[in-house]
Structures are given as C-alpha cells and as structure tokens.
Amino acid sequence: MKKITKETYINWYRDMLFWRKFEDKLAAVYIQQKVRGFLHLYNGQEAVLAGSLHAMDLTKDKMITAYRNHVQPIGMGEDPKRVMAELYGKATGTSHGMGGSMHIFSKEYRFYGGHGIVGGQIPLGAGIAFGDKYKGSDAVTLCYFGDGAARQGSLHETFNMAMNWKLPVIFIVENNGYAMGTSVERTANHTDIWKLGLGYEMPCGPVDGMNPIKVAEAVDEAIQRARRGDGPTFLEMKTYRYRGHSMSDAQHYRTKEEVEEYKKIDPITQVLDIIKENNYATEDEIKAIDKEVKDMVKECEQFAEDSPYPELNQLYDMVYEQEDYPFIKSK
C-alpha cells in the first residue's frame, strides 16, 4: 500500500471536508427546490471513500455504487462543478442534466454510476470485473452498497458467480446501521453482515468505516488479492450517516443523542486531530484549507446556477436508434 504520509492526512482532510461542505450546499439548495427529486447525502461516511481511494490505482481501477453517489466521482477525478450542475439538471452536468442526483456517471474517470434500484449495482459491479478479466486487464472494481441492499437475492447470485469465476471485484457494504430507516437488528437474525461471505468461502471481514487508515489497509489487501487473480473480497464498513436516508427522512427511528455520539468519531475530526497532534499543519494552514474548500463549493454553486438547462431536442439525442434493426421493417 502507498505510504500514509503527512501529505496523505492533509489531502484526506481537504477532500473529506470538501465532500461534506459540497453536500451541505446541496442540502441547502434542495430546500430552495433548485435540486429536484430525491437527495441522499454521504455525511459521516467519508472515510470509506477516502481510504478506498488511497488504496486504488486511479489510472485503471473502477467504482460503482448506489444512489448516495455525489462525492465518489469527485474523488475519482471528475470536476465537482459538473457534478453540481448534474444535480441542478443543467446541460453542463456529467450526464447533460439527464441523470440527476441518483445517477451520476463518469466514463472518463471509470465511475459507473449511482443506481436507483436497491442492489442493482451488485451484479453490474461483478460484470465490470468480468469484462476486465476477460480482456486480460489487472484492473479491480470496487462495488459499494448499503446494508439494506445486502438483503437482496442478487447479492447471493453475484457472490456465487464471482467466487466461481474468481472475479477481480471488491464488494463493500457501507453499513450505516439503518438502511432506509429500519435497523440492521430488525432485518436479519445476525448483525455481522460480513459473515454472508463465509457461505461462499469468500475472504471477508469487518472494517472500522469511520477511520480512513483502517479502510485503506483493508481495501489494499483486497485489491492485491484481486490483482493476483485470487478473486473477490467482501468487506463490511461499519459507518454512520449523520443525515437521514434522504432529505425527506424524518428520522423517527433514532435519537438526536445517538447521532451526537457518532459525531464524536467523525472521520474529518479524527484526521484533523492527527494533523494537529503531529504538527503536520499550522492553524493558519488549516484555516487556509477551510477557506479553499469554502471557495471551491461557492465556485461549484455559481457554475451550476449560471449553466443553461438542456434544450428540448436533447431528448432525442439520448435515444438509441439502429437503422438496420432486424425485427422492425419500415413500410
């Protein structure tokens, strides 16, 4: 694994803070109805992405996830202004405003989308990995899903095939405890989701998903296994979301006191504490990062605000047409 250095911690702090503030801004403009539809925020889970990215080779490795998917493509290299514009439904967005919050996509940076169907991305992630193995590439696919999606039958079908074919895929369940609003304890007679891998003799285990160091170590080991041709890994990232499942979630299933307790192990605070304890940055340098992040978010918002909505004829540009389709004959 790449060494975790002073620069790593500073970059983690800058990135995670930006992701948090970027989505805080999305929450604000959602209330103003500038972002429509559903909005699922990642606040609290940033260490899972930060640690994963440290272990990945961003020149070839791939990522796919569910609909809590705004900051992942930014981490992979996509321009955050384009992501913000996509949420606004603007023509300058990553999918020209046609995908919106739940379907961010970036072919250029190997981010294969947020998916609105719960668990729908699990077989797709294995399929991407199958394609790499078939073509002889040593790229690895990271496939993320929530604890609710772990109850889908497609997971078991995919696990079976992934192990049978030794696919270079890492399955990562981001267990934030509540799925859409039902605690893990009420959805199964076990709370250790990672043990689902045991039935397929898939290497698996729990990871502290609030600590980017622990995440990076676990993902690095899994990536090395996949690159060797030894097949998939299933990791359970034990994490927590500070906001509701979506913006419409009243959160009656948990107390404010519980949320505050988890904020004591906020991944951003953990990294900042390490920076301060080791004198990796002065107070002025930290303030400069905070200002840089604030300015970046403002720039993204302005770009989205100023961008045009798609022209009506774009609807027709998005329709696939095959003139010689064998089953349709024109008169």
N, C-alpha and C positions, 0 to 999 in steps of 0.2 A: 504493500500500500504506500502511496505517496506520503512522505513525512508530514506530520501535523506541526506546522511552524507558527511563529509569531504572525506571519502574513496570513496563514490559514484562519486564525482566530479573528483577525481584523476583517478579513473578507467575509467570514461567516456572520460577524456582527452586522456589517454593512448590508449584506444580502438579505438576511433574515429580517432586519429592521425595515428594509425597503419593501419586502414582500408584505409585512404586517401593515405598514402605512399605505401601501398601494391598495390593499383590500379594505382598510378603514375608509379610504376615499371612495371606494366602490360602494360601501355600505351607505355613505352619506349621499351619493348621487342616486342611489337606488331609491331612497326615501323621496328624493325630488323627482322620481319617475324618469330619470334620464337613462337608466338601465332598466330594461323590462324583463318580464318572465321570472324565472327562478334565479336565486343567487346563493351559492353555497361557499362559505368562506373557510379559509385554512388556518385562521388564527389559533396558535398553540401547537400546531403540528409541524412547524417549520424545520425542526431539527431532523425530521425524517428525510426531507428533500436535501437539506444542506449536507448531511452526512453521506447520502447516496451519491450526490454529485461529486464529492471528493474522491469517491472510490471508482467512479466511472471514467471511461475514455470517451470524452465528448466528441471525438472525431469519428466514432463509429457506433457506439452503444446507443440503444434506443429506449424509449419510455412510452408507456401507455397507462392511462388511469381512468377514474370515473369522472363525475361532473364537478368535483371540488378541484378544479384544474386550471386556475388562472396563473399561479406563480411558477408552476413546473416548466412551461415553455420558456419563461423568462430565465429560469435557471439553466436551461439547455442552450440559451444563447439568443432567443427571439427578442426583438425590440419591444420593450414594455409599452411603448406608445401604440404600437399596432395591436397589442393585446387589449389595452384600454379602449381603443377605437372599436374593436370587435364587440366588446361588451356594450358599447353605445349603439351597435348596429350600423356602424359607418363603413363606407366603401374602402377606407384605408385599413380596415381590420385584417386580421390574419386569414379570415375566410370571406373577405369583402363584405362583412356585415351580415352574412347569411347563416352563421353558426351561433353567435351569441354566447352567453355565459357558459352554457353546459357543453359546448362543442368547440373549444379552442383547439387549433390544429396547426402544426408547422412541419411540413415535409422537409424543408431545408435543414431544420435542426433536429430531425428524427424524433419529433414528438407526435405520436399517432393518436392524439386526441383525448378529450374528455368524452365520456359516453353516458347518455341519459338512461340507458337500460341497466338496471342494477345487476352487476356481474357480467354484463355483456362483453366487457373488455378482457375477461379472463381467457376465454378460448382464442380471442384475437391476439392477445399477447403471445400465446403459445404458437399461433400461426406465423407471427412475425419471426419468432425464433426458429421455427421450422424452415422458413424461407432462407434465413442466414445459414443454417446447417446444410441445406440442400445446395446452396451456392458456394459452399466452402469458406464462408466468412467466419472469423472468430469473434464477431460482434455478439454482445449479450443484450437481451431485452429485459428491462425491469417492468413488471406488471403489478400495478397497485390497485387495491380495492379496499372497501370498508368492512367492518365486522358484520354488518348486515348482509353484504354480498357473499360472505363465507358460507351462508346457508343455502346458496343456490346449487341446484343439481349440476349445473355446467362446470362448477369448480371440480367436482369429483371426476367427471368425464375428462376434463382437461388434465388434472393431476395424473390420471391413469395413462393417458397417451403421452404426456410429457416425460414421464418416467420410462415408459416403454421405448420411446424413441430417443431418450437422453437429450432432450432439447436444451439449448443454452438460454434458459429463462429463469428469472428470479421472481417468485410470487411473493408479494409483500402485502400483508393485511395491516392496514392502519387502524388498529383497534382503539377507537376513541371512546369506547365504553357504551355508546347508546344507539348505534345505527341511526335510524331516523328519529327515534325517540323512545326506544324500548331497550332496557339494559341487557347486556350480554347474559346476565344470570337468568333472565326470563326467556331467552330464545333457545337455550340448549341445556342439557344436564351436565355440561362441563364449561369451564370458563377459560381454559387454556386452548385457544383456537389453534395454536401452532401444532398441537398433537394430531390434528387432522392429517398432517403429512406422514405420520407414523404408519397409517394404514396402507400407504403406497411405498413404504421404505424410502421415502424422500428425506434427505437431510433437512432438518427443521429445528426451530428453537425460538425462544422469546428474546426480545431486544428492548432496552430502555429507549423508547422513541422520543424522549424529551432531551436526550443527550446526543448531539451530533457526532461525538467521538465514538460512542458505542455503536451508533448506526453505521458510521464509516467502516469500522472494524468488521462488523458482521457482513455488510454488503461486499466489502473487499474479498473476504473469504469465499463468499458465494460466487462472485464474478470469476475468481481464479479457478474455482471448481468447474464452472461452465466453460471457460476458455480451454480447459484441459480436455473437454469432451466428456466430463463425468455427469453431465445432466443438471437438472433443476434443483433449486433450494426453496424452502418455504419459511419465511421469516414473519413473526408476529411483532410488529412495532407497537408497543404499549404506549399510547399517546393520549392526548386530550384536546378537545376543541373548546375554546372559550365562548364562542358564539353558538347560536342554535344550529340545527341541521341545515336550515335555510333561513332567509330573512323573515319568513312567515311563521317560524317556530316560536311558540310561547314558552317553551322550556319548562313545562309543569312537572316534568319527570325528575328534576334535580333542584337542589337549593343553591342560592347565591353563595352561601358559605362554602359549599363544595367547590364551586368554581374558583373562589378566592384561595382556597387551599392549594389547588393545582397551579395557580398563578405564582405561588412561592417557588415552583420549579420551572418557571418559564424558560424555554431554551435560549431566548435572547438575553435574559438576565444572567443565566448560567455562563454564557460565553463572555458577557461583559465583565462579570466578576473575575474570570480568569485573566482577562486583559488587564484589569486594574491591579490584581494581586501580583502579576508578574511584570508590571510596568511596561507592557507592550505598547501602550499609547498614553499620552498625557491627557489631562482633562480638556485642554484646548483642542487636541487632535480628535477626541471623541465628539466634542461639540461640532467640529468641522464636518465629521461624518454625518452627524444628525442633520446639519443644515443641508449637506449634499443630498441626503435622502429626501428631505422635505422639498427641495428644489426639483428633484427628479420626478416626484409624484405630481407636483404642480405642472411640470412640463408635459407629462402624460395626459393630465386632465385637459390642458389647453389644446393639445393636439387633437384629442377626441372631440372636444367642443367645436373646434374650427373645421374639422373634416366634414365632407359632404355625405349625405345619405346616398345609397345606391340609386342609380337611375332605374326606371321600371324595366327597361329592356334587359337588365342584368338577369332577371328571372329566366329568360330564355337562354342566356349564355350558360346557365348552370344545368341545363337539361342535356343528357347524353343522347345522341342520335346516331344510329348506324344505318346508313342508306341501303346496304345490301343485306339487312337482317333477313334470314331465310324463311321466317314464318309469316311475314307480312308482305303482301303484294299490292301495289297500288293499281287502281283500275286503269 
